Structure formats: structure tokens, C-alpha cells
């Protein structure tokens, strides 16, 4: 499945009408762009990872005649600087709460009173954290592939649980780590990813990202894997993700589901692939049980990726409904 295969599902390609960089402090410059209708309904797209960056096709979930579409690259990835692929990358100023503050600063700088918040995977966690912090700024939530970074979610995917389904790919993932360090894979990768030597951190970044990219979709997608495993992007992606996972995303255990009361009145759609291995449906189900007012859509023939036809169609249906 390639993005081109979604032409009958998503809106046509569009170009931004405005781009810029937001100075958010700590020496960080965050890339942002606007496309669609400048007078339309505002929506902000929160990409995954953390560290995944945005892509032009992400604009296509929204009717360009109706929506004022805001995309931005979170700290350290995509077009934002400093880029976390650099050997001396400093992640001290990259936390969940830095990103929540960046979203709110961007909203204010663009003169937007309230906006729809759209996020998948890590973007769903960030959307929940932002909406729970600033509920009055959010008109609706569209969430996909629910991920709340609880310890058992991280251990499922990075400490061996998902190896039950992908033992062949897991073998490649663990091959990067010395045998005696494999009981704590996230910590072992952290040591390699933070090593300033490119001969150490580059293969670690590619191995980490290849494992994730290879398991995103129900059917293998070699083009997606190749794109995500490009070394510079892969190192930034892996470093940022691993940094967040080492710190449980600076969230107390269960916080994003426990604090649903703050957003219960916000219209929302939750889209989840039945066979999502990266962020299994158990988390989306727990969020659904805590928040029954939100529409819960299970796509029966999909994994994790927003590029899978059933998930893409459900996400477009959600934004069309809220248009």
C-alpha cells in the first residue's frame, strides 16, 4: 500500500499557502505550515513517533475547501531544528509538556480561537495531553491507534511481546544489542542511540526504526520501511522515541485515560485497527470504556498505519462529519 493507492479515499494533493518557523525557546525552531481554506475551520495535525515528522499526504485527510489545515513538525524532527540526528543532539528540552506548550503557542500565534485536534499513535497521546490541558481550545478530537505510553504498552512492543507475532523481524531488532543487554532493550538502545559516534548511533537508529516500520501495517509495505529507515530521519525518530520511552513520557501511570473527565464533553472519534501490533487495541478499548461518549470505530482489516485503506477512510469520515 502506497499513498498513491489512497487517491480514491483521501482528498487530492494540495500545497501549503503559508509556512514558517515558530521560535519556542530553548534554541528550538518548530516548522509549521497552513493549507486548505484560510478562512475555514481550523484543525491541527499531530504526527506520530514521537519524532515521526509530517508528510505532504497528511494534508489529505481534510476537505481543503472547508478546513484551515495546520501541520507542524514537533521538536527535533522533520524540518524543525536543531535536528536530533546531529551527533551532539540535546534532548533535554524535548518532553511531552514542551510539546503541549508548543501547540498552544502555535494556536495563539496563528490567531486561532479554537481548533480540531487530529492525532494518531503518539499523536493520539499528545492530543489527549493537550486537550486535557486546554479543553476550551479544542472543538473536536480525531484519534487513531491509541497509545498512552504506559509501561506495559512499551514492554509489549519493545521488550519482546510483539516478537510472538514477528519473531523474524524481532531477531533483526535484537541483533543490534549485545546478548547480555537484551533483558532491557529500551535501555540498551538508549546507550547506543545517545553515543556521539555515528558508527554506533546510526545503525542503532536504523534498526530501531526498521523494527517499527516493518510492523506498522497488516500487510508488508517495503516502500514505507525504506522511507522511514533513511538514516538521518531514522536516527532522529529513534532517539526521540527512546528518550520519551525512557521517561514514560513524563506522565504518571495511566494519566491520559484517568483524566478523561476533563474532555468528556468534547466530540470525538477513536479509530483503531483490529490487528494493530504497535499499539494493540487493548489501550483503545480501555479509553473507550472510560469515555463511552466518544465514537469508537474498529477497522477489521487493518494494523496501525493511517495509510491503510480502512483506517484512512474512517479518519476521512470523521473529519467530514466534523466539517
ABEGO torsion letter per residue (X at the ends): XBAAAAAAABBBBBBBABBBBBBAEGGBBBBBBBBEBAABBBBBBBBBOBGAEBBAAAAAABBAAABBBBBBBBBGBEABOBBAABAABBAAABBAAAAAAAAAAAAAAAGBABBBBBBBEAAAAAAAAAAAABAAABABBBBBGBBAGBAAAAAAAAAGAAAAABAAAAAAAAAABBAAAAABAAAAAAAAAABABAAAAAAAAAAAAAAAAAAABABBBAAAAAAAABAAAAAAAAAAAAAAAAAGGGBBBGAAAAAAAAAAABBBBBBBBAABAABBAAAAAAAAAABAABBBBBBAABBABAABAAAAAAAAAAAAAAX
